[in-house]
């Protein structure tokens, strides 16, 4: 719950929230505007390497200045502090933003991602950040993504954003959003988006744990007309009388006339399925137990069929069909959806024959007379109208215009074996495999990044590449020996198309070496044939193929050169991540009227934004001190005056006080506080 100005005044008056010095003018509608202190810390431009493990003096790397005003140079990174000394109670936390006046000048501090970034929601699956409720938290030490309750924050933003393109993916963030970057001197460091350069290596995750809700249900579409048998009719009457209701009162609850319910119970006319479903739910009659007592009329078969023909659990067969539909399905006559047509086309008749056999197996009489037609050197399969409406109702997001298609929600929330079968269907429709590469193609940006994250749920790394000729499309490419093998084993077994690439050696997944590892490896005896032929090449290239780490570890343990324990520790830590190379960074203006930016508070302060490991900034419950703010300059110099309101802090009340209030190394800080190690 965000505190209003009324709540804040009460907290301050009661002494629960301490603000010194306090001025009434800093209280805003839903937060506090804190003022700028009189000290600034600027980074020195020196070539001296800072080693946080040594006794290096951090003051040698900063210039501390005091004054009544400060000039922030373009793209300059500085540390500032607030005039106010604050103390938070255990039940409050704070979210720091730069005041919009300064943000419009190009200055920035909020570490946030763009609203249309595709993130992995543990329960919803891959979805846009603006629609996601949670993200996976990251334990940086173990590279273990895990699901824990998070808090989401959405803010308006106007100004420059940084678009970062890497070999695997792309992301748009505010300039001060932090990434984990490889540093040969420090092993791993946090770096602002604005300070990333071409060739930098960013840490990305290797997998997402399975957190699906469970198997989903293929439901009949709401307007399907149904009738009920005498058995269910008697059950409904008994339940109505059991709850001391009458037929008239029950019908009024649904804004229906009494005759509408009487006709249903007497089997005279059919009713819409959505009405019957609501009626059974209200009367607490288990729907799945009485599916055979609900009938619908099929014009194609001219028979009444039990609802179990349509009401099914989404299994691997249905998921395969949905994947094929998302890849290649087309709709027509969708206005009003009365006679909607759903058709699949393919040059290979065998692909459509597989779809036909699955439909006949799952839907019986509804699919008995399916025919594959030859139209303009292609084969076409059209679904019966009832099936077309059912698939459209359950998987509508996968049947939109090709450029805005998405993975249907019911697939996103399914277990991994269903995900694998869906991807197999998509691959058979839009995939290609040769002795060199395996990839999918789609014209939908959202769909491409959703597929990439779904593959990560299976432990498969992939690349998303945007291509443009007459139109723009995206390719999802499976690369690397281990990834191709995983794809063949987990997805390929459901595919009709063969997955052909056979990669003899790993050239995709390589682990960078820091200075410590390189120096220790140089001490291995050159007389050893593996050291001479292989490890010497790794030293020269400063990278090790991930599947060769066992060899390096074996040699380090065998010869135990000086410093080998530190080298092993760093090597194991680096091998837990996939190191993605930055291809480009560019400034982009975020919307004509600004846009939304999104951030999450997580237990570890690190979370997965797409495939990237990122860091957020919050004020923890129990923190006290003056805030040290990291600020990045814009496109031109800006003068800031001490005492001016420059940051806005939104305070949120936690569902319960934190058990362990903040007692970290920055507790009680005053003035600009330099990094502590």
N, C-alpha and C positions, 0 to 999 in steps of 0.2 A: 504494500500500500504506500503510495507516494504521499508525503506530508504536505498539507496546504499551509498558507501563511498563518492561519489560525492555530494549526497544530504546532507549527514552529515556535510561535510566540509562547505557547504553553510550555513547551519543552525548555525553552530558554529561561522563562520566568521561574520554573520549578528547579532549575539548576541541573536537570538531566542532560541537557545539551549545553556545553560551555563554549562561549564565543567571547574572546577578549582581544582587543577592545571591541565593544559592541556598539553598533549604531543602528537606529531604527530604519535608516534608508537602505540597508543591505537586504532587508526582508522583501522578497518578491512573492508573486502569486503562488509558486510551488517550489521555492528553494531560496537559497541565499546567494547574493552577489558578493564574493570576497574580493578584498582590495589587494593591490600589488604592493609588496614590500620594497625596501630600498637597497636590496642586494641582488646581484646577478653573477652567474658563473658562466664564463665562456670557455670553450675548448681551445687549447693551444694547438697550433699547427706545427707539430714536431714529429720526427720520424722514429722516435724512441718507442720500442715495443713495450706495451704494458703487460706484465705477467702477473695475473691476480694471485698465483700461488707463491710468488716471491714476496719479499718485504718492500716492494716498490711503493713510493709515496704518491698517492693519488693526487695530491696538491700540485705535483709537477706538471700535470696534464690539464689543469684548469687555471684560468685567470679570474680572480674574484674582484668585483668592482662594487662600489657603493656610490649612490647618487640620487638625485631627485628625478632623473629621467634616464632612459636607456634607449639606444637605437638598435633595433633588430635588423641585421643585414639579410638580403635575400638568401633563402635556404639555410640560414645559420641555425644551428642547434644550440640552445642555451638552457640554463636552469634558473628559474625564478622562484620566489616564495611568496606566500600570502602574508599580509600584515596581521591577519587574525590568527590567534592561537585557538585551536578547536579541540574539544574532547567529546567523543561520541559514547553514548551508553551502549551496552551490549546488544540492545534490540534494534539499533539503527545502523545503516550503512549509507555511504554517500557515492554519488555518481558525478564525476567531474566533467564539465563542458566549458569550452571557451565562449564568452559572450558573443552573440551573433554580430555585434558591431565590429569586433576584431576579426571574426571569422570571415567577414566580407572583405577584409583587407588582405586575405590570403594567409593569415596566421592560423595555426591549428594545433590542437592537442588531443582531440577525442580519437582514441584508437577504435575505429568502427569500420564495418564493411558495408558495401552497397546493398540496397534492399533486394535486388534481383540475383544476388549471389546464391548458387545452389549449395545448400549445406545438408548434412545428414542428421535429420531429426531421429532420435532413437526409437520413437514410436510411429511417426508418420513416414519415415524413410526420406529419400532425397527430395527436398522441396526448397522453394525460394525462402531466403532468410526472413523476409517480412511475414511469411506464413508459418514458419517453424516456431514451435514452442520451446524446444530444448535443443541442445547440441551435445556432442560427446566431449566430455572433459578429457584432458590429456595429462597423464603422469609423465613428466619430462624425463625422469630418471630411468623409467622402465619402458618408455614409449608404449604405454598401454592406454588405449582409449577406453573409457568406461562411462557408464550411464549413471549420473547422479543428478538430483534436482538442481536446476539452474534458474537464474532470474534474467529475464529478457528486458532490454531497454531499447526504445525506438525514439529517435530524435529527428527533427528537421535539420537539413544541412544545405548551405549554399556556399559554393566555392570550388576550389580545385580538388580533384581526387587523383590518385595514382593508379594507373592500370599496369599491372605486372603480368607479362607473358613469360611462361616457362615452357620447357619441353613437354611437360605433361598437361598443363592446363593454363588458366588465366584467372585473375581476380582483380576487382576494383575496390580500393580501400582509401580511407583518409590518409594523409601523408605520414601521420605518426602511428599508424597501426604497426605493431611489432611482429616480426617473423623470427624464427630460429635460423641463423645463418652459420655456415661453417667458417671458422677462422683458424688457419694453420697454427697460430700462436696460442689461441684460447680454446681450441677445439670447437666449442659451440658458443655463440653469442646471440643476443637479441639485437635486431637491427630494424630501424624505422623503414617503412616503405619508401619514403622520399630519399633515403640514402642507399638504396639498393642499386647495384650496377650490373651491366651485362657481364655474364660469366660467374656471378655469385651463385653459391650452392645453398638452396633452401631445404630445410627438413620437411618432409612430407610423411604421412602415415602409410603403413603397409597394409592395414586391414581395418575393418569395422566389425565389432562383435555383433552377433545376431541378437536382436532385441524385439523380434516381431511379436505382434499381439497373438497371432495364431492363424489357423486356416480360415479363410473368408468364404462367404456364401454367395453363390450366383442366385440372385433373387428375381422373381417375375417382375415385369414392369408394372407400375401402379395402375394403369388404365386397363389392364387385362381383365376381361369379364369372366367371372367364375360363378359356379353353382356349388352347392354342398349336398352331401348325402343325408339320409334320414338320421344316421348315427350322430353326425356332427350337429345336425339341427336339434336333436334331443339334448345333446350336451349343452348347447348354447341356451336353450329354454331353461334347463335345470339351473344353470349358473345365474341367469337373470333373476329367477325366483329366489335363489339362494341369497342374493344381495338385496332382496326386498325391492326389486325394481319391477316395472311393467314394460311391455313392449313399446308403449308410447313414450315413456320417460327415457328409455334406452335410445330410441331413435332420435329424440330431441338433443341428446348429448352430442350427436354428430350432425346436428342441423338437418336431419332427414325426417320425412313424414313416416308415420307409423306403417303405412302400406309398403314402404320400401323394405323394411325389416321383415314384414309378414311374407312378402313375395320371396325373399331369400330363404326364410325358414320352411316355406311350403314348396320350394323348388319350382316356382312359377317362372320367375325371371332371374337372370344373373345380376350380380353387382360388381363394382370395381374391386379389384384385389386390395387396393389401399384401404377401402372401407372395411372389408372383412378382416384384414390384418390388424387394424386398430381395434376392432370389436373384440377379436380373440385376445389381444394384449390386455385390454381393459378388464376382461372377464377372467384373466389369468389362466387361459387355456393354452397349454403348450402347443405352439404351432407345428413343430416338427413331428409331433406324435399323430397329427391329424391331416398330414399332407395328402394321404391317399383318399381322404374324404372330401377333398376340394377338387373340383373338376373344371376344366376349361375346354372350349370348343375350338377345334382346329379345322378351318375351312379346307385345308390341303388334304387331310385324311377323312374329313366329314365325320369325325368321331369326337366324343368327349374323352379327354385324356386326364389322368391324375396329375396334380400339380408337381408331384415328384419328378415328372418329365423335365421340368424347368428348374425347380428348386434344388440346387446341388451344391456340394462343397467344391470350391475351386481347387482342383487337383492339378497334377503335372500336365495332363492332356489339355484341359481347358486353358491353363496358363500358356501352353505352346501356341494354341490357336489365337489367344489374345496378343501374344508377341508378334505373330505373323500379321494379324490385323493392324496393329500399331505400325508395323513396317510398311505394309502394302495395301491395307484396306481402304476402300473408297465408298462414300455414301452418296445416294441420290434420292430425290423425292423426299427430302427431310422436312419440308414445310408442313407443319402440323403433325408430322411423324405418323400419319395414318397409313400410308403405304410405302414406308421407308425401305430402300434397297441397300444392302450391304454386299459388296462384291470384292473378290480377290482376283488378281491377274498374275500370271507368271509364264515365262517361256518354257518352263519345265513342267510337263503335265504330272510327273511323279510327285512333285511338291503338293499340288492341289489334291491328288488322289489320297495322300496321307491325311490332309485336312478332312476330306470326305469320310474316310474310314473312322477318324476320331469322332466326327459329328454323329455318324450312325451308331457308333458304340455308346456315346453319351446320351443322345437324344432320341434314339429309337425311331418310332414312326414319323416324327417330325422331319427326319432327314433321310427317309428311305428312298425317295425319288430324286435326290440331288443329281444334277447333271453338270458336267464340265463341257463348256462350249469353246469352240475355236473361233476367235475374232481377231482379224488382222494379224495373223501369224503369232498370236498369243492365246493362251488358254484362260478362260474366265469361269469363276464359280460364284454363283449368287445364292445367298442364304434365304431360307424361307422367312416371310415377313415377321412371324412371331419370334424367331431366333434373332433376326436383325434388331427388332425393338428391344429384346432382352439384353443383347450385347451392348446396344447403344445406351441403355439405362445404367448398366453396371460399369461400363468402361468408357464413358463419354469423353473424358479428357484425352483418351488415346485415339479418338476418331474425329478430332477437330481438323481444321485446315492444316496441311502438312507442316507449315512453318511454325505452328504454335502447339503442336502435339506434345503430350506429356505421358509419362508412365502412369497408368490408372492407379488410383489410390488403393484399391483392393489388392493390387499386385505389390505395391510398395510395402504393405503391412503384412505380407505373407512370409512364411519360412524360407530358408535359403534354397531348398530343393525346388520350390515353386518359382523363386527368382531365376534359378538356373534354367528351368524349362522355358520361362518367358523369354529370356535372352536367346535361347536356342531358336525359338520361333522367329524372333526379330532377326537373328543371324541368317536363317534360311530365306527370309524375305529381302533383307537389305545387306547381307554380308558377303564377303569374298575371301577366299583363301587360296594361296599359292605356295610354292616352295620358299618364297621370300617373306611374305607377310600375311597377316590375318586382320581384317578390319570390317567395321560396319559403316554405313553412311546414312545421314539424315539431314533434312533441311531445317530441323528444329534445334535451336541452341539449347533450350531447357532439356529436351529429351537426350541430347548428347551427353550433357554433364550428369544427368540422372543415371544413365547407363554406366558412366564411368564410376560413380559412387556405388552403384549396385554391384559392379564387378569387384570393387574393394571389399564388399561384404563377403565375397567368395575368396578373398585373398589375392585377387588378380589385379596387377597394376596395368594401366592403359594410358594412352595419350589421346587428347582431343585436339584436333587440328582444324582450324577454319580455312576453307578454300573458297575461292570466288572466280567464276568465269562470267557467264551471263547472269547466273544467280549464285547465291551464297549457300554453301552446305558445309557440314561437319563430318569429319571422319574420326571414329573411335578405333585406335590401332592397338593391337595386342603385341607387345614387344618383349624380348628377353626370353631366354631359354626356360627359366622356371615358370614364367607367366604363361607361355604357350602351352607348356605341359599341364599346368593347372586348368587352363581353359579347355584343353582337349579332354581332360578327365572329368571335370565338373559340369561343363556345358556341352562339349562335343558329343557325349553319349546320347543326348536328346536330339541332336541335329541330324538332318537328312544330308546336308552338304558335308563333305569331308573337311576336316581341319588338317591341312597338309604340312605346314612348315615344320621342318626338323632342323633345329639349331644346334650346331656342334659345340659352340663355346659361347660363354656369356660376355656380351659386349654392351649390354644395356644397363645392368645393375652393378654399379661400381662404388666402392667406399673410398672417400678421400682420406689421405694420411696427413696427420698434423706433424709438426716438427719433432715432437717427442718420439713418435713411432718411427719416423724416418731415421733419426739418429740412432735408435736402438737397432733397427734392421741393418744399418750399415756395419754394425759390430758382429753380425753373423759371419761365420767362416766361409770364405769364398770357395774353399775346396769342396764344399757340399754341392752336389750337382743341382739340387732344387734351388739353392740360394743363387747359384751362378746363372742358371737358365731362366728362372721364373721370378724369384724375389728381387733380383737386381733390376728387372724390368719394372716391377711395381714401384721400386724406389725412384727410378728415373721418371716414371709417369705420375708418381705421387697418388696413385689410385690402385685399389685391389678389387678384382672381380669378387662379388659377394660369395660365389661358390668356391673361392680359393682361400677363404679366411681360415678354414680348418688347417690347411697346409702351413700358413704363417704361424698360427697358434702352436702347432706341433713343433715347428722349428724353434720358436721362442722358448718353449718348455724344455726342449731337448738340450739347447746350448746355454740357456739362462744368461744372456749377455747383461751387462750392467744396465739397470733401468727397465728391465723387461716387465716387471710387475706394473709399472705405470703405463707402459706401452700396451699391455694386454687390456688394462682397464679402459684406456681411451679407444682401443680398437673395438672392444665389445660395445661400448657406448655409441660409437659412430655407426656400427653395423645395424643398430636397431632401427635406423631411419632409412628412407630412400632419399637420396640427395638429388634434388631437381635443379637443373641449370636455368638461371634467368636468361632469357633471350632478348628481352627489351623491357624498358619502363618508359611510360609517357604520362604527361599530365593531361587530364581530361576535365572539362567543365561539367559539373554534376547538375544537369537539368537547367532549363531556362528559369524556372521558378524554384530551383532547389529540389531536393528530394529527401527521402528517408534514409537514415543510416541506422544500423542495428548492432547491438553489442549484447554480450551475455556475461553475467557474473557466475563464475564456476568455482568449485572448491579449490582447484589448483591454479586458477587465474590463467590457465592455458586451455584452449579449445580448438577443435578442428573446424576451420573455415574452408569448406570444400575439402581439398586434400591437404591443405597447408596447416601447419601448427602455428597458431597465433596467440597473442597475449593481450589481456585487457587490463584496464586501470580502474580501481575502485578504492574507496576508503573503507577499511574494515571496521566492524563493530568493536568498540573498545579503544580505537586509536586516539591518541592525543598528540598535539604538536602543531607547528606551522606547516602548511603543505608546501612541498617542493614540487614545482610544476615544470615539466619538460615541454619546451615550446620550440616550434620550427618556423622560421621566417617564410614569407611569401615571395612574390615576384619583384617586390621593390622594398626599400628600407622603410621601417615603421618606427616612430618614436612612441614609447610608452612612458607614462608618468607614474611615479610612486604615489600610492594613495588612491588611485583610480580603481573603480570596480572593473575587474577584467576576467574573472571566471565565475561561472554559475554552478553551484552544487545542489543537486537534487537529492533529498534525503528520503530513503525508503524504510518502512518499518518491516522487520523480518517477522515471519510467522511465529517465531519463538526466539528468545535471546540466545546468542551464541554461547556454547558451553565453555569455549576457551577464547576469551577476548584477546585482541591483538596485543602481543608483548614483544614484537620483533625489534630488529636492530635500529629502526627509525622511530621508535617510540620516544616521545618527548622532544623531538627535534625542533630547533629554532634556527631561523635564517635559512640560507641555501645549504642543503645537506648533500654532500658529494657521495658517490657510490661507496658502499661498505662491502667488504669481502671477508 
